């Protein structure tokens, strides 16, 4: 009796991680047509010199039970327009191009980091 060796190949992933500190904004539940709703937020990440701080905005899907618990804990403070500073780790960033639909930049191209 012959036995065939079946090897299960493991899939390898390469993750891009960005870490930093920033201000929590626009916490929300996102409803989707198909699939489960999810929590999302914006983070205004700080960078640059301490005396001339610059910000980069990230639109994030909250992933992981502990992250979701902490974001929910501060949701009311964000709605009350209080500043909530947090540390974060974002993985696998991608750019979402769009056209501004209103305001001074209406019709101009823009991009969001997600």
C-alpha positions as CSV (number, residue, x, y, z in Angstrom):
1,X,0.0,0.0,0.0
2,X,1.5,3.3,-1.0
3,X,1.0,6.6,0.9
4,X,1.1,9.9,-0.8
5,X,2.8,12.6,1.1
6,X,0.5,15.6,1.2
7,X,2.3,18.8,2.2
8,X,0.3,21.7,3.3
9,X,2.0,24.9,2.2
10,X,1.6,27.8,4.6
11,X,0.7,31.1,3.1
12,X,3.2,33.9,3.8
13,X,2.0,37.4,4.3
14,X,3.9,40.7,4.3
15,X,2.3,43.3,6.5
16,X,3.1,47.0,6.4
17,X,2.7,48.6,9.9
18,X,2.6,52.3,10.8
19,X,2.7,53.3,14.5
20,X,2.3,56.7,16.1
21,X,0.1,58.9,18.2
22,X,-2.8,61.1,17.2
23,X,-6.2,62.4,17.9
24,X,-9.3,60.3,17.6
25,X,-12.1,61.7,15.4
26,X,-15.3,60.7,13.6
27,X,-16.0,57.4,15.4
28,X,-18.9,55.6,13.7
29,X,-20.6,52.3,12.9
30,X,-20.5,51.5,9.2
31,X,-23.5,49.6,7.9
32,X,-23.0,47.5,4.8
33,X,-25.5,45.8,2.4
34,X,-23.9,42.4,2.7
35,X,-21.8,41.3,5.6
36,X,-21.4,42.5,9.1
37,X,-21.3,46.2,10.2
38,X,-18.0,47.4,11.5
39,X,-16.6,50.3,13.5
40,X,-14.5,53.0,11.9
41,X,-12.8,56.2,13.0
42,X,-10.4,58.9,11.8
43,X,-7.0,59.4,13.4
44,X,-5.2,62.8,13.0
45,X,-1.6,61.5,13.4
46,X,1.0,63.8,14.7
47,X,4.4,64.1,13.0
48,X,7.2,66.7,12.6
49,X,8.9,69.0,15.1
50,X,7.2,69.4,18.5
51,X,7.1,73.2,18.0
52,X,5.6,72.9,14.5
53,X,3.4,69.7,14.6
54,X,1.9,68.5,11.3
55,X,-1.0,66.1,11.0
56,X,-1.8,63.3,8.6
57,X,-5.4,61.9,8.6
58,X,-6.1,58.2,8.4
59,X,-9.6,56.7,7.9
60,X,-9.5,53.4,9.8
61,X,-11.5,50.3,10.2
62,X,-11.2,49.3,13.9
63,X,-9.9,45.7,14.1
64,X,-9.6,43.6,17.2
65,X,-11.6,43.3,20.3
66,X,-9.4,45.4,22.6
67,X,-9.2,48.2,20.0
68,X,-12.9,48.2,19.6
69,X,-13.5,48.2,23.3
70,X,-11.2,51.2,23.8
71,X,-12.6,53.2,20.9
72,X,-16.2,52.6,22.3
73,X,-15.0,53.8,25.7
74,X,-14.0,57.2,24.3
75,X,-16.8,57.5,21.7
76,X,-18.8,59.9,23.9
77,X,-15.8,62.1,24.5
78,X,-15.2,62.4,20.7
79,X,-18.9,63.3,20.1
80,X,-18.6,66.0,22.8
81,X,-15.6,67.4,20.8
82,X,-13.1,66.7,23.5
83,X,-9.6,65.9,22.4
84,X,-8.7,62.2,22.8
85,X,-5.1,61.4,22.2
86,X,-4.2,57.8,21.5
87,X,-1.4,55.6,20.3
88,X,-2.1,53.4,17.3
89,X,-0.8,50.8,15.0
90,X,-2.3,50.7,11.5
91,X,-1.6,47.9,9.0
92,X,-1.7,47.6,5.2
93,X,-2.4,51.3,4.3
94,X,-3.9,52.0,0.9
95,X,-4.8,55.1,-1.0
96,X,-8.5,55.9,-1.9
97,X,-8.6,58.6,-4.6
98,X,-11.7,60.7,-4.9
99,X,-13.1,64.0,-6.3
100,X,-14.3,66.7,-3.9
101,X,-18.0,67.1,-4.3
102,X,-18.5,70.4,-2.4
103,X,-16.7,73.3,-0.9
104,X,-13.7,75.3,-2.2
105,X,-12.1,72.2,-3.7
106,X,-15.2,71.0,-5.5
107,X,-14.3,69.0,-8.6
108,X,-10.6,68.7,-7.6
109,X,-9.0,65.3,-7.0
110,X,-8.1,64.2,-3.5
111,X,-6.9,61.1,-1.7
112,X,-7.6,59.4,1.6
113,X,-5.2,57.1,3.5
114,X,-7.2,54.0,4.6
